[in-house]
Amino acid sequence: MELSNAVIAWGSVGIILMLAELIIPGGIVVFLGTSAVAVAATLQLGIIDNWVHALTLWFILSMTLLIAFRNVGQRLVGGDSRIGNIDENLDVFGHEVEVVETIGPGNKKGRIKFQGSNWSALGDGSEIKPGEKAKVVCRDNISYVVERLI
């Protein structure tokens, strides 16, 4: 039984793609390689006999494998995915800030220096003078609400 050039080409490309999955992770290339090996097998068995059928079968089989098995493969293999805090406001509560413009008394706005920028700030009703340290309590629209550190 003699192998044709197309069978060798599809089989070689398929094996190379499957091995490339070791270098290029993601769970996609292995399915493309598996499809190419399947095309080589169908060419060898005489089920298909020209390049149009081979490309069509490879495309349909690749899409089918990707849709059907990629999620299963991702669950089995896992990965280094981590979803951190997506609410940036939660990260600022309790941080120490420096007052750069007098805040208060009452609801008089002032300014604080936080994360390298100046921000509008409201106090807890008392007066907080420039140079004093304060703690972020919450956020009110675009202003931070702070209280003096003792």
Steps between C-alpha positions, in 0.01 A plus 500: 500500500663823381446830680430801284657839551173644629470233771859560611452878494174497701636245746825691551325832548259338744776347711698826498193695611425255780860521621488880470234499772780426744666829404191707417251427778136590469323183395440602139795378296455139616151491347629640171766228499252226584282615212797491263585143605135402445514653150815297430319185612197568280730569203684172565172306525369658180199663663600836352718547196573867425634811672162679512346215697812479720491871591124492556523196725793652692312827555174336608673245723722767659201722583303204634785388726563853623136563584441159652817437698689823578306574819544140614874524437527832683326352805725195501826687449410815690721802482637796681189712491406710798229757526605772738302781650318681221358774724777757528317681779549206734877532463511857632311464828719534806800640312696778662507827303659841544279809517628775265213750533290560812197273524199621702364611732161363412464390139766731354704315240877486506767300319704191583804341341432136419683267261707785359203726415296765672137413566199689625414396854230547761555466872302351784391848612816600680774716354806319365795727422760459222786266590286284730439136425151364436341166420264438207157399633295484180438670171226751430462540124840640391618600847656285768365520853781498754544514876799630695750245621579533867 
